[in-house]
Amino acid sequence: MCIRDRFKSISQKPGTYKDKGLDFYKFSVNFPFQTPVPMLYYLLNAKKLKTREQLMEERRKQDLTAEADGIIEGRNAVIEALRAGEPIDKIYLQKGETDKTLGHIASKARAAGVVVVEADKRKLDAMSRTHAHQGVIALAAVREYVSVESILQAAQDKGEAPLLVVCDEISDPHNLGAIIRTAECAGAHGVIIPKRRSAGLTAVVAKTSAGAVAHVPVARVPNIPALLKDLKKQGVWVFGTAADGTTSLYDADLKGPAAIVIGSEGDGMTRLAAENCDFLVSIPMRGKLNSLNASAAAAILLYEAVRQRLG
């Protein structure tokens, strides 16, 4: 007789699992060879099973983690955040979903100037902390973005030559946070990032910056090459970082109005961004490797600018 048939014949007898619940546990101990599969599973996995209170506590911790990371999950939660006017950095919608509620979220977000990105379910599942995202996840911004004009005006009000950091598709939030931290320490007047293909002012960036996001104005623009052209028209010299740059770091004149462009760690600056730089600066490398972390490269150029301006 197979296990399934044995369980069926036993479980239908009076005084067994179906009739007396836990009493059958005593019965099964006395007759271990007739223990049905569900009871065997329970006995083997009793230590792994969790109480309702344990499950609720785990869910509460997941919610707190999501809140700490600035993640807003679920349709109602995202709609309420938009309705309340909370600063939102970016909204991810599940690709291929045709639900009207998600369409409403997308239109409301775009009307508020929030970047909307389509992502597959696998990415949303990986981002989710509560495992109940319902096809939409929003990343809350820790502070509002400013305009490039306000950054330049702040430098002018201080009587200082503008020192800007332009991040060209820095997608790693830890790199962006480290760059913002260094920019604050070096006295840069602001950081500029693109709307797409870039990390934003999320909780992870704020944490990595060690609070510097509260002091460094950050602007977000739709197009980096167009920004660089506009900065040059306003008298700002644009210095791009490149391993094959023709200008050595220590030959670059960073005393005047300057924008330092930092490319992504993997690919460096985009082609159009590089073409709109006045100078392509290379950092001397004396080891076996030929590149630096993006935030490390930013720190070296920023503090060379500080050295020149102090001298």
C-alpha positions, 0 to 999 in steps of 0.5 A: 500500500502506498503512503497516500492510500495508507493515509486515506485509510487511517484518516477515515477511522474514528479517533484519528487526525480528522476527528480529534486533531491533536489527539491523533498525534498521540495515536501516531506516536504509538503507531509510527508506521501509520503516521500520515504524510501531513503529520510526518511533515509537521513532526520533521519541520516543527522547529521551522514553522513560525507562529502568527506573531513571528510572521507579523513581526517579520512583516513589520520589520520589512515595512520599517526597512522599506520606509528607511530605504525610501521605498513606497510599495503598492498602488494605494500607497503610491497614489496617496504619496502623489496626492500628498505632494511628497517628493518622489524621485522615481516611479517604477511600473511593471512592464506590460501591465494594462491595469487602469490604476497603474495608468492613472499613477503614470499620468499623475506622476508625469504631470507632477514632473516625476520620472516614470520607468517601466521595469519587468516583474523580476526587477520589481520583485528584487526591489520590493521589501514587502513582497506586495508591490502590486506592479508599482514601486516609488522611490521617495526623494529625501529633498527637492531638487533645485535649478541650475540657475539657482546654483550659479546664483548662489555662487555669484552671491558669495562672490566665488567662481562656480565649482560644479560637479556634473554626474554623467549617468552615475547609476550606483547610489553609493557612488553618487552619495560619496560624490555629494559628500566630497562635493560638500567637503570641498565647498562645491556649489552644487551637483547636477545629475540627469533625470534618467539613467542615474541614481537620484536623491534616495534614502540610500544616497542620503545615508552614503553622503553622511548627511551632505545632501542636506547642504549641497544643492542638487539639480536634475536636468533632462539632457547632460550635453545640452546642459554643458553647452549652456554652461559654456555660454555662461562662461563656465569651463567644462572639464571632463575626466577620461583615461585618455585625456589630453590634459594632465590633471596638474596642468588643468586650470581649475581656479576659474568657473569650472564644471567637473564631469564624472562619467559612470564607473563602467563606461566613463562619460557618454560620447556626447558629454565628452564632445561638449567638454572644453578639456579632457583631463587624465589623472596620472596612474602609477600602478597596474590598474588604469582607472579609479572609482568614480567617486575617487576620481571626483575627489581628486579633481575637486581637491585639486580645484581646492588647492589651486583656489587656496593658492 
